[in-house]
Amino acid sequence: MPNGKVRLAIRQGRARHHVSVIESRVLFVTGAPGSGKTVVAALVAARLPNFIVLDMDALLEPASCLAGVDLRRSEAASMWPAYNDLWVRLAAMLARARPVLLLGPLGPDEVDETRSRHMLGAVEWALLDCSDDTRRDRLTGRGYDSSAIADAIADAGARRSLGLFAIRTDRVTPHQTATEVANWATDVTR
């Protein structure tokens, strides 16, 4: 429904009651490493006061401590599905109260593969993207090795092929990117 409300008829004995409930809304903003997700997360949150804005990187350190392995490393790949499921479940639970915008590396297939996907209603997707040269420069500055950078560039190419609504992060400032993300989120939740 456009306004996010669903009208339900509930039967209690012979009486019939009509109630309105808020339809949960979760919006995913995906992107390969270096696309700017974490950089714009707080800026997006400031522009969307009626949303809960989450950044999957925010819990990487404590989750890595719990797992006993750095979840950013490819050696931890077997634990990524559980971490993804944790975020999908958290987003679904929070979306009961307000729309949720989740920034992270998850793609539609990865969300669909989580055990908690059934908890989500309809979802919307956007892609943060930049040129491969910009991504290479950003990741080099963060200490990524050439193999990790090549993986991130390949991941970016795969994300581009999904045909998601794309927001470029290399031609504008983080503030401008955050405004564009907020405008998209507002438009798709009307």
PyMOL commands that place a pseudoatom at each C-alpha (Angstrom):
pseudoatom trace, name=CA, resn=MET, resi=1, chain=A, elem=C, hetatm=0, pos=[0.000, 0.000, 0.000]
pseudoatom trace, name=CA, resn=PRO, resi=2, chain=A, elem=C, hetatm=0, pos=[1.337, 3.462, -0.781]
pseudoatom trace, name=CA, resn=ASN, resi=3, chain=A, elem=C, hetatm=0, pos=[0.943, 4.860, 2.747]
pseudoatom trace, name=CA, resn=GLY, resi=4, chain=A, elem=C, hetatm=0, pos=[2.358, 1.771, 4.419]
pseudoatom trace, name=CA, resn=LYS, resi=5, chain=A, elem=C, hetatm=0, pos=[-0.864, 0.949, 6.239]
pseudoatom trace, name=CA, resn=VAL, resi=6, chain=A, elem=C, hetatm=0, pos=[-2.851, -2.224, 5.818]
pseudoatom trace, name=CA, resn=ARG, resi=7, chain=A, elem=C, hetatm=0, pos=[-6.432, -2.499, 7.009]
pseudoatom trace, name=CA, resn=LEU, resi=8, chain=A, elem=C, hetatm=0, pos=[-7.265, -5.851, 8.553]
pseudoatom trace, name=CA, resn=ALA, resi=9, chain=A, elem=C, hetatm=0, pos=[-10.575, -7.304, 9.598]
pseudoatom trace, name=CA, resn=ILE, resi=10, chain=A, elem=C, hetatm=0, pos=[-10.338, -9.366, 12.765]
pseudoatom trace, name=CA, resn=ARG, resi=11, chain=A, elem=C, hetatm=0, pos=[-13.190, -11.555, 13.884]
pseudoatom trace, name=CA, resn=GLN, resi=12, chain=A, elem=C, hetatm=0, pos=[-13.672, -12.078, 17.597]
pseudoatom trace, name=CA, resn=GLY, resi=13, chain=A, elem=C, hetatm=0, pos=[-16.688, -14.219, 18.256]
pseudoatom trace, name=CA, resn=ARG, resi=14, chain=A, elem=C, hetatm=0, pos=[-19.529, -12.597, 16.327]
pseudoatom trace, name=CA, resn=ALA, resi=15, chain=A, elem=C, hetatm=0, pos=[-17.975, -9.149, 16.381]
pseudoatom trace, name=CA, resn=ARG, resi=16, chain=A, elem=C, hetatm=0, pos=[-15.812, -7.979, 13.547]
pseudoatom trace, name=CA, resn=HIS, resi=17, chain=A, elem=C, hetatm=0, pos=[-13.134, -5.370, 14.259]
pseudoatom trace, name=CA, resn=HIS, resi=18, chain=A, elem=C, hetatm=0, pos=[-11.162, -3.353, 11.734]
pseudoatom trace, name=CA, resn=VAL, resi=19, chain=A, elem=C, hetatm=0, pos=[-7.652, -2.309, 12.621]
pseudoatom trace, name=CA, resn=SER, resi=20, chain=A, elem=C, hetatm=0, pos=[-4.895, -0.589, 10.724]
pseudoatom trace, name=CA, resn=VAL, resi=21, chain=A, elem=C, hetatm=0, pos=[-1.354, -1.858, 11.036]
pseudoatom trace, name=CA, resn=ILE, resi=22, chain=A, elem=C, hetatm=0, pos=[1.826, -0.476, 9.599]
pseudoatom trace, name=CA, resn=GLU, resi=23, chain=A, elem=C, hetatm=0, pos=[3.283, -2.612, 6.833]
pseudoatom trace, name=CA, resn=SER, resi=24, chain=A, elem=C, hetatm=0, pos=[6.951, -3.234, 7.569]
pseudoatom trace, name=CA, resn=ARG, resi=25, chain=A, elem=C, hetatm=0, pos=[9.357, -1.663, 5.109]
pseudoatom trace, name=CA, resn=VAL, resi=26, chain=A, elem=C, hetatm=0, pos=[12.999, -2.570, 4.686]
pseudoatom trace, name=CA, resn=LEU, resi=27, chain=A, elem=C, hetatm=0, pos=[15.163, -0.836, 2.119]
pseudoatom trace, name=CA, resn=PHE, resi=28, chain=A, elem=C, hetatm=0, pos=[18.566, -2.237, 1.234]
pseudoatom trace, name=CA, resn=VAL, resi=29, chain=A, elem=C, hetatm=0, pos=[21.423, -0.102, -0.045]
pseudoatom trace, name=CA, resn=THR, resi=30, chain=A, elem=C, hetatm=0, pos=[24.094, -2.445, -1.335]
pseudoatom trace, name=CA, resn=GLY, resi=31, chain=A, elem=C, hetatm=0, pos=[27.521, -1.853, -2.750]
pseudoatom trace, name=CA, resn=ALA, resi=32, chain=A, elem=C, hetatm=0, pos=[30.890, -3.497, -3.076]
pseudoatom trace, name=CA, resn=PRO, resi=33, chain=A, elem=C, hetatm=0, pos=[33.693, -2.481, -0.709]
pseudoatom trace, name=CA, resn=GLY, resi=34, chain=A, elem=C, hetatm=0, pos=[34.776, 1.096, -1.298]
pseudoatom trace, name=CA, resn=SER, resi=35, chain=A, elem=C, hetatm=0, pos=[31.420, 2.302, -2.618]
pseudoatom trace, name=CA, resn=GLY, resi=36, chain=A, elem=C, hetatm=0, pos=[30.848, 4.666, 0.323]
pseudoatom trace, name=CA, resn=LYS, resi=37, chain=A, elem=C, hetatm=0, pos=[28.205, 2.883, 2.398]
pseudoatom trace, name=CA, resn=THR, resi=38, chain=A, elem=C, hetatm=0, pos=[29.793, 3.503, 5.783]
pseudoatom trace, name=CA, resn=VAL, resi=39, chain=A, elem=C, hetatm=0, pos=[30.872, 7.028, 4.871]
pseudoatom trace, name=CA, resn=VAL, resi=40, chain=A, elem=C, hetatm=0, pos=[27.289, 8.109, 4.158]
pseudoatom trace, name=CA, resn=ALA, resi=41, chain=A, elem=C, hetatm=0, pos=[25.426, 6.081, 6.819]
pseudoatom trace, name=CA, resn=ALA, resi=42, chain=A, elem=C, hetatm=0, pos=[25.280, 8.802, 9.499]
pseudoatom trace, name=CA, resn=LEU, resi=43, chain=A, elem=C, hetatm=0, pos=[24.598, 11.477, 6.870]
pseudoatom trace, name=CA, resn=VAL, resi=44, chain=A, elem=C, hetatm=0, pos=[21.662, 9.455, 5.531]
pseudoatom trace, name=CA, resn=ALA, resi=45, chain=A, elem=C, hetatm=0, pos=[20.325, 8.926, 9.065]
pseudoatom trace, name=CA, resn=ALA, resi=46, chain=A, elem=C, hetatm=0, pos=[20.369, 12.706, 9.651]
pseudoatom trace, name=CA, resn=ARG, resi=47, chain=A, elem=C, hetatm=0, pos=[18.243, 13.193, 6.525]
pseudoatom trace, name=CA, resn=LEU, resi=48, chain=A, elem=C, hetatm=0, pos=[15.751, 10.427, 7.374]
pseudoatom trace, name=CA, resn=PRO, resi=49, chain=A, elem=C, hetatm=0, pos=[14.589, 11.065, 10.961]
pseudoatom trace, name=CA, resn=ASN, resi=50, chain=A, elem=C, hetatm=0, pos=[11.571, 8.770, 10.534]
pseudoatom trace, name=CA, resn=PHE, resi=51, chain=A, elem=C, hetatm=0, pos=[13.744, 5.824, 9.454]
pseudoatom trace, name=CA, resn=ILE, resi=52, chain=A, elem=C, hetatm=0, pos=[16.029, 3.504, 11.324]
pseudoatom trace, name=CA, resn=VAL, resi=53, chain=A, elem=C, hetatm=0, pos=[19.303, 3.598, 9.380]
pseudoatom trace, name=CA, resn=LEU, resi=54, chain=A, elem=C, hetatm=0, pos=[21.721, 0.717, 9.946]
pseudoatom trace, name=CA, resn=ASP, resi=55, chain=A, elem=C, hetatm=0, pos=[25.240, 0.058, 8.666]
pseudoatom trace, name=CA, resn=MET, resi=56, chain=A, elem=C, hetatm=0, pos=[26.338, -3.590, 8.586]
pseudoatom trace, name=CA, resn=ASP, resi=57, chain=A, elem=C, hetatm=0, pos=[29.936, -2.543, 9.281]
pseudoatom trace, name=CA, resn=ALA, resi=58, chain=A, elem=C, hetatm=0, pos=[28.873, -1.212, 12.694]
pseudoatom trace, name=CA, resn=LEU, resi=59, chain=A, elem=C, hetatm=0, pos=[28.858, -4.659, 14.290]
pseudoatom trace, name=CA, resn=LEU, resi=60, chain=A, elem=C, hetatm=0, pos=[31.777, -6.243, 12.448]
pseudoatom trace, name=CA, resn=GLU, resi=61, chain=A, elem=C, hetatm=0, pos=[34.217, -5.823, 15.326]
pseudoatom trace, name=CA, resn=PRO, resi=62, chain=A, elem=C, hetatm=0, pos=[32.027, -7.203, 18.143]
pseudoatom trace, name=CA, resn=ALA, resi=63, chain=A, elem=C, hetatm=0, pos=[30.672, -9.971, 15.894]
pseudoatom trace, name=CA, resn=SER, resi=64, chain=A, elem=C, hetatm=0, pos=[34.242, -10.898, 14.976]
pseudoatom trace, name=CA, resn=CYS, resi=65, chain=A, elem=C, hetatm=0, pos=[35.077, -11.112, 18.693]
pseudoatom trace, name=CA, resn=LEU, resi=66, chain=A, elem=C, hetatm=0, pos=[32.109, -13.415, 19.249]
pseudoatom trace, name=CA, resn=ALA, resi=67, chain=A, elem=C, hetatm=0, pos=[33.016, -15.558, 16.253]
pseudoatom trace, name=CA, resn=GLY, resi=68, chain=A, elem=C, hetatm=0, pos=[36.695, -15.700, 17.155]
pseudoatom trace, name=CA, resn=VAL, resi=69, chain=A, elem=C, hetatm=0, pos=[37.704, -14.688, 13.624]
pseudoatom trace, name=CA, resn=ASP, resi=70, chain=A, elem=C, hetatm=0, pos=[37.797, -11.411, 11.698]
pseudoatom trace, name=CA, resn=LEU, resi=71, chain=A, elem=C, hetatm=0, pos=[34.573, -11.534, 9.676]
pseudoatom trace, name=CA, resn=ARG, resi=72, chain=A, elem=C, hetatm=0, pos=[36.096, -9.204, 7.068]
pseudoatom trace, name=CA, resn=ARG, resi=73, chain=A, elem=C, hetatm=0, pos=[38.544, -11.905, 6.010]
pseudoatom trace, name=CA, resn=SER, resi=74, chain=A, elem=C, hetatm=0, pos=[37.790, -14.483, 3.339]
pseudoatom trace, name=CA, resn=GLU, resi=75, chain=A, elem=C, hetatm=0, pos=[38.733, -17.200, 5.847]
pseudoatom trace, name=CA, resn=ALA, resi=76, chain=A, elem=C, hetatm=0, pos=[35.505, -16.330, 7.682]
pseudoatom trace, name=CA, resn=ALA, resi=77, chain=A, elem=C, hetatm=0, pos=[33.289, -16.868, 4.608]
pseudoatom trace, name=CA, resn=SER, resi=78, chain=A, elem=C, hetatm=0, pos=[31.550, -19.832, 6.250]
pseudoatom trace, name=CA, resn=MET, resi=79, chain=A, elem=C, hetatm=0, pos=[30.232, -17.446, 8.933]
pseudoatom trace, name=CA, resn=TRP, resi=80, chain=A, elem=C, hetatm=0, pos=[28.923, -14.781, 6.569]
pseudoatom trace, name=CA, resn=PRO, resi=81, chain=A, elem=C, hetatm=0, pos=[25.477, -16.388, 6.103]
pseudoatom trace, name=CA, resn=ALA, resi=82, chain=A, elem=C, hetatm=0, pos=[24.873, -16.271, 9.878]
pseudoatom trace, name=CA, resn=TYR, resi=83, chain=A, elem=C, hetatm=0, pos=[26.012, -12.630, 10.046]
pseudoatom trace, name=CA, resn=ASN, resi=84, chain=A, elem=C, hetatm=0, pos=[23.755, -11.769, 7.089]
pseudoatom trace, name=CA, resn=ASP, resi=85, chain=A, elem=C, hetatm=0, pos=[20.831, -13.547, 8.735]
pseudoatom trace, name=CA, resn=LEU, resi=86, chain=A, elem=C, hetatm=0, pos=[21.412, -11.609, 11.960]
pseudoatom trace, name=CA, resn=TRP, resi=87, chain=A, elem=C, hetatm=0, pos=[21.104, -8.325, 10.058]
pseudoatom trace, name=CA, resn=VAL, resi=88, chain=A, elem=C, hetatm=0, pos=[18.041, -9.381, 8.065]
pseudoatom trace, name=CA, resn=ARG, resi=89, chain=A, elem=C, hetatm=0, pos=[16.290, -10.512, 11.244]
pseudoatom trace, name=CA, resn=LEU, resi=90, chain=A, elem=C, hetatm=0, pos=[17.238, -7.302, 13.071]
pseudoatom trace, name=CA, resn=ALA, resi=91, chain=A, elem=C, hetatm=0, pos=[15.982, -5.171, 10.172]
pseudoatom trace, name=CA, resn=ALA, resi=92, chain=A, elem=C, hetatm=0, pos=[12.704, -7.107, 10.028]
pseudoatom trace, name=CA, resn=MET, resi=93, chain=A, elem=C, hetatm=0, pos=[12.132, -6.729, 13.755]
pseudoatom trace, name=CA, resn=LEU, resi=94, chain=A, elem=C, hetatm=0, pos=[12.907, -3.003, 13.769]
pseudoatom trace, name=CA, resn=ALA, resi=95, chain=A, elem=C, hetatm=0, pos=[10.722, -2.450, 10.701]
pseudoatom trace, name=CA, resn=ARG, resi=96, chain=A, elem=C, hetatm=0, pos=[7.708, -3.238, 12.860]
pseudoatom trace, name=CA, resn=ALA, resi=97, chain=A, elem=C, hetatm=0, pos=[8.141, 0.250, 14.327]
pseudoatom trace, name=CA, resn=ARG, resi=98, chain=A, elem=C, hetatm=0, pos=[9.558, 2.349, 11.486]
pseudoatom trace, name=CA, resn=PRO, resi=99, chain=A, elem=C, hetatm=0, pos=[10.978, 1.921, 7.998]
pseudoatom trace, name=CA, resn=VAL, resi=100, chain=A, elem=C, hetatm=0, pos=[14.520, 0.529, 8.027]
pseudoatom trace, name=CA, resn=LEU, resi=101, chain=A, elem=C, hetatm=0, pos=[17.292, 1.393, 5.609]
pseudoatom trace, name=CA, resn=LEU, resi=102, chain=A, elem=C, hetatm=0, pos=[20.146, -1.113, 5.797]
pseudoatom trace, name=CA, resn=LEU, resi=103, chain=A, elem=C, hetatm=0, pos=[23.485, -0.277, 4.174]
pseudoatom trace, name=CA, resn=GLY, resi=104, chain=A, elem=C, hetatm=0, pos=[25.683, -3.289, 3.563]
pseudoatom trace, name=CA, resn=PRO, resi=105, chain=A, elem=C, hetatm=0, pos=[27.262, -5.609, 1.039]
pseudoatom trace, name=CA, resn=LEU, resi=106, chain=A, elem=C, hetatm=0, pos=[24.231, -7.916, 0.790]
pseudoatom trace, name=CA, resn=GLY, resi=107, chain=A, elem=C, hetatm=0, pos=[22.663, -8.486, -2.584]
pseudoatom trace, name=CA, resn=PRO, resi=108, chain=A, elem=C, hetatm=0, pos=[19.128, -9.709, -3.276]
pseudoatom trace, name=CA, resn=ASP, resi=109, chain=A, elem=C, hetatm=0, pos=[20.224, -13.349, -3.592]
pseudoatom trace, name=CA, resn=GLU, resi=110, chain=A, elem=C, hetatm=0, pos=[22.045, -13.226, -0.263]
pseudoatom trace, name=CA, resn=VAL, resi=111, chain=A, elem=C, hetatm=0, pos=[18.988, -11.787, 1.481]
pseudoatom trace, name=CA, resn=ASP, resi=112, chain=A, elem=C, hetatm=0, pos=[16.743, -14.389, -0.138]
pseudoatom trace, name=CA, resn=GLU, resi=113, chain=A, elem=C, hetatm=0, pos=[19.059, -17.146, 1.153]
pseudoatom trace, name=CA, resn=THR, resi=114, chain=A, elem=C, hetatm=0, pos=[18.797, -16.055, 4.799]
pseudoatom trace, name=CA, resn=ARG, resi=115, chain=A, elem=C, hetatm=0, pos=[16.640, -18.014, 7.201]
pseudoatom trace, name=CA, resn=SER, resi=116, chain=A, elem=C, hetatm=0, pos=[14.923, -14.760, 8.205]
pseudoatom trace, name=CA, resn=ARG, resi=117, chain=A, elem=C, hetatm=0, pos=[13.821, -13.663, 4.709]
pseudoatom trace, name=CA, resn=HIS, resi=118, chain=A, elem=C, hetatm=0, pos=[10.255, -14.742, 5.493]
pseudoatom trace, name=CA, resn=MET, resi=119, chain=A, elem=C, hetatm=0, pos=[10.123, -12.021, 8.159]
pseudoatom trace, name=CA, resn=LEU, resi=120, chain=A, elem=C, hetatm=0, pos=[10.457, -9.291, 5.535]
pseudoatom trace, name=CA, resn=GLY, resi=121, chain=A, elem=C, hetatm=0, pos=[7.657, -7.955, 3.442]
pseudoatom trace, name=CA, resn=ALA, resi=122, chain=A, elem=C, hetatm=0, pos=[8.388, -6.313, 0.131]
pseudoatom trace, name=CA, resn=VAL, resi=123, chain=A, elem=C, hetatm=0, pos=[11.859, -4.782, -0.020]
pseudoatom trace, name=CA, resn=GLU, resi=124, chain=A, elem=C, hetatm=0, pos=[13.444, -2.094, -2.170]
pseudoatom trace, name=CA, resn=TRP, resi=125, chain=A, elem=C, hetatm=0, pos=[17.009, -2.022, -3.462]
pseudoatom trace, name=CA, resn=ALA, resi=126, chain=A, elem=C, hetatm=0, pos=[19.528, 0.641, -4.407]
pseudoatom trace, name=CA, resn=LEU, resi=127, chain=A, elem=C, hetatm=0, pos=[23.193, 0.342, -5.326]
pseudoatom trace, name=CA, resn=LEU, resi=128, chain=A, elem=C, hetatm=0, pos=[25.975, 2.684, -4.259]
pseudoatom trace, name=CA, resn=ASP, resi=129, chain=A, elem=C, hetatm=0, pos=[28.628, 2.573, -6.941]
pseudoatom trace, name=CA, resn=CYS, resi=130, chain=A, elem=C, hetatm=0, pos=[31.770, 4.295, -8.151]
pseudoatom trace, name=CA, resn=SER, resi=131, chain=A, elem=C, hetatm=0, pos=[34.290, 3.793, -10.928]
pseudoatom trace, name=CA, resn=ASP, resi=132, chain=A, elem=C, hetatm=0, pos=[36.789, 0.979, -10.572]
pseudoatom trace, name=CA, resn=ASP, resi=133, chain=A, elem=C, hetatm=0, pos=[39.633, 3.532, -10.407]
pseudoatom trace, name=CA, resn=THR, resi=134, chain=A, elem=C, hetatm=0, pos=[37.934, 5.383, -7.546]
pseudoatom trace, name=CA, resn=ARG, resi=135, chain=A, elem=C, hetatm=0, pos=[37.270, 2.091, -5.745]
pseudoatom trace, name=CA, resn=ARG, resi=136, chain=A, elem=C, hetatm=0, pos=[40.912, 1.054, -6.197]
pseudoatom trace, name=CA, resn=ASP, resi=137, chain=A, elem=C, hetatm=0, pos=[42.112, 4.394, -4.749]
pseudoatom trace, name=CA, resn=ARG, resi=138, chain=A, elem=C, hetatm=0, pos=[39.717, 4.211, -1.790]
pseudoatom trace, name=CA, resn=LEU, resi=139, chain=A, elem=C, hetatm=0, pos=[40.620, 0.628, -0.926]
pseudoatom trace, name=CA, resn=THR, resi=140, chain=A, elem=C, hetatm=0, pos=[44.347, 1.210, -1.347]
pseudoatom trace, name=CA, resn=GLY, resi=141, chain=A, elem=C, hetatm=0, pos=[43.979, 4.058, 1.153]
pseudoatom trace, name=CA, resn=ARG, resi=142, chain=A, elem=C, hetatm=0, pos=[42.317, 1.640, 3.569]
pseudoatom trace, name=CA, resn=GLY, resi=143, chain=A, elem=C, hetatm=0, pos=[45.177, -0.844, 3.289]
pseudoatom trace, name=CA, resn=TYR, resi=144, chain=A, elem=C, hetatm=0, pos=[43.562, -3.453, 1.036]
pseudoatom trace, name=CA, resn=ASP, resi=145, chain=A, elem=C, hetatm=0, pos=[45.988, -5.687, -0.832]
pseudoatom trace, name=CA, resn=SER, resi=146, chain=A, elem=C, hetatm=0, pos=[45.800, -6.115, -4.614]
pseudoatom trace, name=CA, resn=SER, resi=147, chain=A, elem=C, hetatm=0, pos=[43.908, -9.420, -4.341]
pseudoatom trace, name=CA, resn=ALA, resi=148, chain=A, elem=C, hetatm=0, pos=[41.206, -7.910, -2.100]
pseudoatom trace, name=CA, resn=ILE, resi=149, chain=A, elem=C, hetatm=0, pos=[40.916, -4.918, -4.419]
pseudoatom trace, name=CA, resn=ALA, resi=150, chain=A, elem=C, hetatm=0, pos=[40.495, -7.209, -7.431]
pseudoatom trace, name=CA, resn=ASP, resi=151, chain=A, elem=C, hetatm=0, pos=[37.749, -9.095, -5.537]
pseudoatom trace, name=CA, resn=ALA, resi=152, chain=A, elem=C, hetatm=0, pos=[35.982, -5.820, -4.697]
pseudoatom trace, name=CA, resn=ILE, resi=153, chain=A, elem=C, hetatm=0, pos=[36.124, -4.683, -8.332]
pseudoatom trace, name=CA, resn=ALA, resi=154, chain=A, elem=C, hetatm=0, pos=[34.715, -8.030, -9.480]
pseudoatom trace, name=CA, resn=ASP, resi=155, chain=A, elem=C, hetatm=0, pos=[31.984, -7.752, -6.827]
pseudoatom trace, name=CA, resn=ALA, resi=156, chain=A, elem=C, hetatm=0, pos=[31.152, -4.252, -8.072]
pseudoatom trace, name=CA, resn=GLY, resi=157, chain=A, elem=C, hetatm=0, pos=[30.753, -5.584, -11.616]
pseudoatom trace, name=CA, resn=ALA, resi=158, chain=A, elem=C, hetatm=0, pos=[28.418, -8.307, -10.372]
pseudoatom trace, name=CA, resn=ARG, resi=159, chain=A, elem=C, hetatm=0, pos=[26.343, -5.738, -8.450]
pseudoatom trace, name=CA, resn=ARG, resi=160, chain=A, elem=C, hetatm=0, pos=[26.078, -3.507, -11.528]
pseudoatom trace, name=CA, resn=SER, resi=161, chain=A, elem=C, hetatm=0, pos=[24.670, -6.430, -13.520]
pseudoatom trace, name=CA, resn=LEU, resi=162, chain=A, elem=C, hetatm=0, pos=[21.693, -6.680, -11.125]
pseudoatom trace, name=CA, resn=GLY, resi=163, chain=A, elem=C, hetatm=0, pos=[20.048, -3.628, -12.666]
pseudoatom trace, name=CA, resn=LEU, resi=164, chain=A, elem=C, hetatm=0, pos=[19.336, -1.961, -9.327]
pseudoatom trace, name=CA, resn=PHE, resi=165, chain=A, elem=C, hetatm=0, pos=[18.665, 1.753, -8.938]
pseudoatom trace, name=CA, resn=ALA, resi=166, chain=A, elem=C, hetatm=0, pos=[22.235, 3.112, -8.917]
pseudoatom trace, name=CA, resn=ILE, resi=167, chain=A, elem=C, hetatm=0, pos=[23.588, 6.074, -6.990]
pseudoatom trace, name=CA, resn=ARG, resi=168, chain=A, elem=C, hetatm=0, pos=[27.097, 7.184, -7.971]
pseudoatom trace, name=CA, resn=THR, resi=169, chain=A, elem=C, hetatm=0, pos=[29.444, 8.153, -5.142]
pseudoatom trace, name=CA, resn=ASP, resi=170, chain=A, elem=C, hetatm=0, pos=[32.478, 9.254, -7.124]
pseudoatom trace, name=CA, resn=ARG, resi=171, chain=A, elem=C, hetatm=0, pos=[31.091, 12.342, -8.814]
pseudoatom trace, name=CA, resn=VAL, resi=172, chain=A, elem=C, hetatm=0, pos=[29.608, 14.040, -5.757]
pseudoatom trace, name=CA, resn=THR, resi=173, chain=A, elem=C, hetatm=0, pos=[30.363, 14.709, -2.088]
pseudoatom trace, name=CA, resn=PRO, resi=174, chain=A, elem=C, hetatm=0, pos=[29.236, 12.324, 0.672]
pseudoatom trace, name=CA, resn=HIS, resi=175, chain=A, elem=C, hetatm=0, pos=[26.599, 14.913, 1.655]
pseudoatom trace, name=CA, resn=GLN, resi=176, chain=A, elem=C, hetatm=0, pos=[25.209, 14.928, -1.887]
pseudoatom trace, name=CA, resn=THR, resi=177, chain=A, elem=C, hetatm=0, pos=[25.224, 11.119, -1.962]
pseudoatom trace, name=CA, resn=ALA, resi=178, chain=A, elem=C, hetatm=0, pos=[23.365, 11.005, 1.362]
pseudoatom trace, name=CA, resn=THR, resi=179, chain=A, elem=C, hetatm=0, pos=[20.753, 13.413, 0.005]
pseudoatom trace, name=CA, resn=GLU, resi=180, chain=A, elem=C, hetatm=0, pos=[20.283, 11.246, -3.075]
pseudoatom trace, name=CA, resn=VAL, resi=181, chain=A, elem=C, hetatm=0, pos=[19.902, 8.108, -0.928]
pseudoatom trace, name=CA, resn=ALA, resi=182, chain=A, elem=C, hetatm=0, pos=[17.401, 9.903, 1.326]
pseudoatom trace, name=CA, resn=ASN, resi=183, chain=A, elem=C, hetatm=0, pos=[15.411, 11.133, -1.680]
pseudoatom trace, name=CA, resn=TRP, resi=184, chain=A, elem=C, hetatm=0, pos=[15.290, 7.598, -3.101]
pseudoatom trace, name=CA, resn=ALA, resi=185, chain=A, elem=C, hetatm=0, pos=[14.181, 6.155, 0.249]
pseudoatom trace, name=CA, resn=THR, resi=186, chain=A, elem=C, hetatm=0, pos=[11.465, 8.772, 0.621]
pseudoatom trace, name=CA, resn=ASP, resi=187, chain=A, elem=C, hetatm=0, pos=[10.220, 8.197, -2.924]
pseudoatom trace, name=CA, resn=VAL, resi=188, chain=A, elem=C, hetatm=0, pos=[9.979, 4.405, -2.644]
pseudoatom trace, name=CA, resn=THR, resi=189, chain=A, elem=C, hetatm=0, pos=[8.144, 4.522, 0.696]
pseudoatom trace, name=CA, resn=ARG, resi=190, chain=A, elem=C, hetatm=0, pos=[5.400, 6.947, -0.348]
for i in range(1, 190): cmd.bond("trace and resi %d" % i, "trace and resi %d" % (i + 1))
show_as sticks, trace
zoom trace
